[in-house]
């Protein structure tokens, strides 16, 4: 076993260098940003005295960082669970001078059983290896009113269109493999989570979403009530797209799809972010953490523009028969970068003389 440091936490991890689902306990350094964003978001919301659950805790790194790095009064209690690595989590708690107590508890159960046997939580983090589907219902059932549900999906090939049949089977929607495939993938995942929430009269609104490396990550705020759910479901539509002109439209039926258009959906066509929350996250973000700061900085501008999809600057230049300009020259009021694509621009309203 090796000892590593992430943030203010120290943990013992396997000395196996290759990350694999076969490993009983694995630590993925690439997912440090995932945990950094979680900490920043929780420190930026008003929720206090939260009951927190990590049903797939692995090494326990996320929960240990929560205990050491979240602001005072954020945590009422925290539950770690992993049916394979409970003993490893306990060792890592001791390594960080954290004692188990009635407020810091380690379980060794199936994740769904752990959730369903609980009394509920204010924050639940679903961060599996692959699809989050097997854990969504149990998490949503045990999510409190005004609680936060964090969902990670690493099966991006299905959601982004590389495996269309897998996406239809797992997420009940058709993906679109083009320049904004990761945005449509996230929107498809959001809809899937919301549909499960709807069964239990829980409206799950995304407050922060992003795509990075091999995964998608979405944070939902929960509200109870039939009317809130019904309003949310009105934002489930189709996106149709013309490959030649880059024109895109939102429609409630693919039967309205015109000749030459392809489509994605059904998917969520509402906001991916809460701009007020993003601003707070930007204000609290440590600029020394360059990867995190750069992500939040781009999303801060991107969240101001309410649009579904964006434009690939190289494709746009080709269609308009112009030389591709530097992206800095086209950024102006109503136009922003997008974190989904390095050469992508998000445009407010209709596309007019961007280049």
ABEGO torsion letter per residue (X at the ends): XBBBBBEABBBBBBABABBBAABABBBBAAAAAAAAAAAAAAAABABBGBBBBBABAEAGAAAAAAAAABBBGABABBBBBBAAAAAAAAAAAAAAGBBBBAABBBBBBBAAAAAAABAEBABBBBBBBEBAAAAAAAAAAABBBGBBBBBBBABAAAAAGABAAAAAAAAGBBBBBBAAAAAAAAAAAAAAAAAAAAAAGBBBBBABBBBBEABBBBBBBBBBEAAAAAAAAAABBBBBBBAAAGBBBBBABAAABBBGBBBBOBBBABBABBAAAAAAAAAABBAABAAAAAAAAAAAAAAABBBBEBBBAAAAAAAAGBBBBBAAAABBBGBBBBAABAABBBBBEBBBGAX
